[in-house]
Amino acid sequence: RSSGRETAARVAAGAVARAILAVRGVTVTGYALEIAGIRAARVDLAEVERNPVRSPDPEAARLMERAIEEAKGQGDSVGGVVEVIAEGVPAGLGDPVFDKLEALLAHAVLSVGAVRGFEIGDGFAAARLRGSAYNDELAVEGGRVRSRTNHAGGAIGGISTGERLVVRCAVRPPASIARPQRTVTAGGEPVEIAVEGRYDPCIVPRAVPVLEAMVALVLADRLLAQSALGRRQGS
């Protein structure tokens, strides 16, 4: 249950969720926004599967790869940030109290073993803004009410707004490293341990499809719940 192999079932279920979402015009895409403190300066989704670190910025990708190799050479590991975006999410998914869309997404994402942080929209950056800068002003575009900005990240008050959903997840560095580390035995005696053989110096690229799957599962679940509610009300 603590192995990354456990996430295979999540990705498989996510594939089914993606099929449900695709019928409704919803797409979910993730990428490595940051690895070892190196952050993508631009987001080109076409670049994500063209490099081994799944970065949307080819320049940043090269630096990320170099940082991973450096950490591996020192018997160490690095973490990073995965960003997942969902396009075409209809307004109205979620609940204003117990099943807030943000809460469901956080629950799903934080259930992945290596994830240590979650944010939606501006996230923690919002704590440094004034309300006048953070609030998403509304306007009518093409006969539809839209947000001029999307600081909220596609969900307000627990309900999707119809704008792009933006989620970020902090992925810790792998704990299993070749560098000796101090610990204690079951009897409390101090010892040193080190991983021998193969180990992953960074799991951020591998976490991308897993986190895409978790976001897709939440959205598919909410869409199906909304459809079921509509059928009950119609009857």
VEXROGU-150810 format. One line per 10 residues: for each residue x, y, z of C-alpha. Coordinates in nm, 3 decimals, m for minus. Layout:
REM VEXROGU-150810
X Y Z | ...
//
This chain:
REM VEXROGU-150810
0.000 0.000 0.000 | 0.298 0.234 0.041 | 0.448 0.143 m0.295 | 0.407 0.347 m0.610 | 0.271 0.031 m0.770 | m0.054 0.098 m0.584 | m0.116 0.393 m0.817 | m0.154 0.169 m1.124 | m0.517 0.106 m1.028 | m0.575 0.480 m0.998
m0.445 0.542 m1.349 | m0.659 0.259 m1.487 | m0.970 0.404 m1.322 | m0.867 0.748 m1.444 | m0.874 0.621 m1.803 | m1.241 0.530 m1.758 | m1.308 0.870 m1.602 | m1.138 1.043 m1.897 | m1.371 0.860 m2.136 | m1.672 0.984 m1.940
m1.536 1.337 m1.939 | m1.449 1.333 m2.309 | m1.816 1.277 m2.400 | m1.888 1.605 m2.221 | m1.596 1.791 m2.376 | m1.378 1.795 m2.062 | m1.003 1.736 m2.088 | m0.749 1.690 m1.808 | m0.378 1.759 m1.860 | m0.090 1.755 m1.612
0.280 1.838 m1.625 | 0.584 1.897 m1.409 | 0.565 2.267 m1.332 | 0.871 2.256 m1.106 | 1.148 2.011 m1.018 | 1.435 2.074 m0.774 | 1.336 2.440 m0.752 | 1.353 2.486 m1.130 | 1.019 2.619 m1.255 | 0.881 2.618 m1.607
0.881 2.972 m1.744 | 0.618 2.891 m2.007 | 0.354 2.627 m2.062 | 0.344 2.456 m2.399 | 0.133 2.142 m2.364 | 0.278 2.001 m2.685 | 0.618 1.977 m2.510 | 0.503 1.772 m2.210 | 0.550 1.425 m2.364 | 0.859 1.527 m2.561
1.095 1.518 m2.262 | 1.149 1.261 m1.984 | 1.056 1.498 m1.701 | 0.719 1.592 m1.856 | 0.792 1.964 m1.843 | 0.590 2.208 m2.059 | 0.905 2.419 m2.103 | 1.191 2.256 m2.302 | 1.454 2.491 m2.157 | 1.346 2.420 m1.801
1.328 2.048 m1.885 | 1.700 2.036 m1.961 | 1.783 2.206 m1.631 | 1.547 1.974 m1.443 | 1.712 1.666 m1.593 | 2.055 1.799 m1.497 | 1.939 1.865 m1.138 | 1.799 1.511 m1.108 | 2.121 1.357 m1.238 | 2.325 1.570 m0.998
2.114 1.460 m0.701 | 2.141 1.097 m0.809 | 2.518 1.126 m0.837 | 2.525 1.244 m0.477 | 2.303 0.958 m0.360 | 2.017 1.200 m0.300 | 1.672 1.283 m0.440 | 1.459 1.586 m0.536 | 1.089 1.678 m0.537 | 0.877 1.922 m0.730
0.534 2.054 m0.822 | 0.280 1.901 m1.060 | 0.016 2.125 m1.213 | m0.307 1.975 m1.349 | m0.550 2.176 m1.560 | m0.900 2.077 m1.670 | m1.063 2.249 m1.966 | m1.432 2.247 m2.047 | m1.550 2.189 m1.689 | m1.914 2.303 m1.672
m2.029 2.545 m1.405 | m2.220 2.402 m1.111 | m2.017 2.095 m1.011 | m1.970 2.050 m0.638 | m2.157 2.150 m0.325 | m2.153 2.469 m0.114 | m2.098 2.287 0.217 | m1.988 1.925 0.262 | m1.883 1.820 m0.087 | m1.704 2.133 m0.200
m1.527 2.071 m0.529 | m1.200 2.208 m0.385 | m1.229 1.975 m0.084 | m1.298 1.670 m0.301 | m0.999 1.750 m0.521 | m0.776 1.801 m0.217 | m0.894 1.471 m0.068 | m0.820 1.285 m0.392 | m0.484 1.446 m0.457 | m0.357 1.418 m0.100
m0.446 1.049 m0.097 | m0.150 0.995 m0.332 | 0.141 0.887 m0.116 | 0.411 1.133 m0.223 | 0.191 1.445 m0.228 | 0.251 1.683 0.062 | 0.066 1.993 m0.050 | m0.236 2.105 m0.252 | m0.353 2.437 m0.390 | m0.611 2.557 m0.639
m0.590 2.874 m0.846 | m0.354 3.125 m0.688 | m0.337 2.903 m0.381 | m0.092 3.026 m0.118 | m0.007 3.329 m0.332 | m0.359 3.455 m0.260 | m0.256 3.506 0.102 | m0.028 3.787 m0.013 | m0.290 3.968 m0.223 | m0.558 4.222 m0.141
m0.919 4.140 m0.215 | m0.923 4.397 m0.495 | m0.640 4.209 m0.668 | m0.767 3.857 m0.597 | m1.137 3.890 m0.677 | m1.230 3.765 m1.024 | m1.440 4.037 m1.186 | m1.717 3.923 m1.419 | m1.802 4.028 m1.772 | m2.022 3.907 m2.057
m1.830 3.750 m2.345 | m2.008 3.594 m2.639 | m2.336 3.602 m2.453 | m2.188 3.419 m2.155 | m2.082 3.546 m1.814 | m1.706 3.493 m1.777 | m1.433 3.587 m1.530 | m1.187 3.850 m1.648 | m0.923 3.664 m1.443 | m0.911 3.320 m1.283
m0.740 3.365 m0.948 | m0.990 3.122 m0.794 | m0.873 2.847 m1.030 | m1.214 2.743 m1.157 | m1.403 2.691 m0.831 | m1.564 2.939 m0.592 | m1.756 2.852 m0.277 | m1.721 2.482 m0.348 | m1.875 2.497 m0.695 | m1.710 2.504 m1.038
m1.735 2.837 m1.221 | m1.699 2.711 m1.578 | m1.349 2.854 m1.607 | m1.032 2.649 m1.641 | m0.970 2.436 m1.333 | m0.611 2.476 m1.209 | m0.468 2.249 m0.938 | m0.110 2.226 m0.809 | 0.039 1.945 m0.603 | 0.365 1.944 m0.406
0.549 1.613 m0.450 | 0.816 1.535 m0.191 | 1.159 1.392 m0.277 | 1.172 1.011 m0.252 | 1.268 0.896 0.098 | 1.472 0.598 m0.027 | 1.817 0.733 m0.110 | 2.169 0.590 m0.132 | 2.314 0.845 0.109 | 2.346 0.707 0.466
2.076 0.827 0.706 | 2.045 0.790 1.080 | 1.752 0.604 1.235 | 1.682 0.366 1.523 | 1.598 m0.004 1.550 | 1.274 m0.141 1.695 | 1.464 m0.159 2.023 | 1.564 0.207 2.008 | 1.928 0.152 1.914 | 2.082 0.411 1.677
2.184 0.279 1.332 | 2.257 0.405 0.982 | 2.074 0.285 0.671 | 2.123 0.339 0.298 | 1.933 0.204 m0.002 | 2.139 m0.037 m0.209 | 2.073 m0.095 m0.578 | 1.825 0.098 m0.788 | 1.622 0.390 m0.650 | 1.429 0.682 m0.801
1.598 1.021 m0.750 | 1.274 1.197 m0.856 | 0.917 1.071 m0.893 | 0.756 1.394 m1.016 | 0.732 1.282 m1.383 | 0.575 0.953 m1.275 | 0.328 1.134 m1.053 | 0.186 1.336 m1.344 | m0.047 1.065 m1.486 | m0.148 0.961 m1.135
m0.256 1.313 m1.041 | m0.429 1.359 m1.376 | m0.625 1.044 m1.295 | m0.728 1.167 m0.951 | m0.856 1.498 m1.087 | m1.040 1.316 m1.367 | m1.203 1.078 m1.117 | m1.335 1.365 m0.905 | m1.475 1.551 m1.205 | m1.635 1.239 m1.354
m1.790 1.155 m1.017 | m1.938 1.504 m0.983 | m2.069 1.501 m1.340 | m2.241 1.168 m1.285 | m2.385 1.289 m0.954 | m2.518 1.602 m1.122 | m2.674 1.393 m1.402 | m2.839 1.161 m1.149 | m2.978 1.459 m0.958 | m3.117 1.604 m1.279
m3.293 1.276 m1.360 | m3.448 1.255 m1.012 | m3.572 1.612 m1.030 | m3.710 1.549 m1.378 | m3.911 1.253 m1.256
//
